[in-house]
Amino acid sequence: MKYLLIFLVVLVIFIISVTLGAHNDQVVTFNYLLAQGQFSISTLLASLFAAGFLLGWAICGLFWLRVRVSLGHTQRKLKRLQQQISQQNESKSAASRSVVVKE
């Protein structure tokens, strides 16, 4: 349900930007880092929206990947520590059994 709401919000923003872009036929000069170009406002709005959307997804994806890798390392470490604890418990129980048998 949460993802559906997020999708609907993104869809509404996209529809609003397309609607605003369709009504603006003016050509503007856009100065970017290396050069400048003549673009219609609708094309400029759509391309900048798409670039921002993709950049946001890439940044979120990198953070998600970092968390998943960290989680994998932590789960392996936890499994290794649990195995060590079970080995120690087995050795203690074997030692207590041998003490009981001697009596």
C-alpha positions in Angstrom: 0.0 0.0 0.0 2.9 2.4 0.9 4.5 1.8 -2.5 1.2 2.4 -4.3 0.9 5.8 -2.6 4.5 6.7 -3.5 3.9 5.7 -7.1 0.7 7.8 -7.2 2.5 10.8 -5.9 5.3 10.5 -8.4 2.7 10.0 -11.2 0.8 13.1 -10.2 4.1 15.1 -10.1 4.9 13.8 -13.6 1.5 14.6 -15.0 1.7 18.2 -13.6 5.1 18.7 -15.1 3.9 17.4 -18.5 0.9 19.6 -18.3 2.9 22.7 -17.5 5.4 21.8 -20.2 2.8 21.3 -22.8 1.4 24.8 -22.3 4.8 26.5 -22.5 6.0 26.6 -26.1 8.6 29.3 -25.5 12.2 28.7 -26.5 14.8 29.6 -23.9 18.5 29.6 -23.8 19.8 27.2 -21.2 23.4 27.7 -20.0 25.0 24.5 -18.7 28.6 23.8 -17.7 30.3 23.5 -21.0 28.0 25.2 -23.5 24.5 26.6 -23.9 21.6 25.5 -26.0 18.2 26.6 -27.2 15.4 24.4 -25.8 11.7 24.7 -25.5 10.5 24.9 -21.9 8.5 21.7 -22.2 11.6 19.7 -23.3 13.8 21.3 -20.7 11.3 20.6 -17.9 10.8 16.9 -18.9 14.5 16.3 -19.3 15.5 17.9 -16.0 12.7 16.1 -14.2 13.8 12.7 -15.7 17.5 13.5 -14.8 16.5 14.4 -11.2 14.4 11.3 -10.9 17.1 9.0 -12.2 19.7 10.7 -10.0 17.5 10.2 -6.9 17.0 6.5 -7.7 20.7 6.0 -8.2 21.6 7.7 -4.9 18.9 5.7 -3.0 20.0 2.5 -4.7 23.6 3.1 -3.6 22.5 3.6 0.0 20.3 0.5 -0.2 23.2 -1.5 -1.6 25.5 -0.3 1.2 23.0 -1.3 3.8 22.4 -4.8 2.2 26.2 -5.5 2.1 26.5 -4.4 5.7 23.6 -6.6 6.7 25.2 -9.6 4.9 28.4 -9.1 6.8 26.6 -8.8 10.1 24.5 -11.9 9.5 27.7 -13.9 8.6 29.4 -12.6 11.8 26.3 -13.5 13.9 26.2 -17.0 12.4 29.9 -17.5 13.2 29.5 -16.3 16.8 26.5 -18.6 17.3 28.5 -21.5 16.1 31.3 -20.7 18.5 28.8 -20.4 21.4 27.2 -23.8 20.5 30.7 -25.4 20.3 31.6 -24.0 23.7 28.3 -25.2 25.2 28.9 -28.7 23.8 32.4 -28.9 25.2 31.1 -27.7 28.6 28.3 -30.3 28.6 30.7 -33.0 27.6 33.1 -32.0 30.4 30.2 -32.1 32.9 29.1 -35.5 31.7 32.6 -36.9 32.2 32.7 -35.4 35.8 29.4 -37.1 36.6 30.6 -40.4 35.3 33.7 -40.4 37.5 31.7 -40.0 40.6 
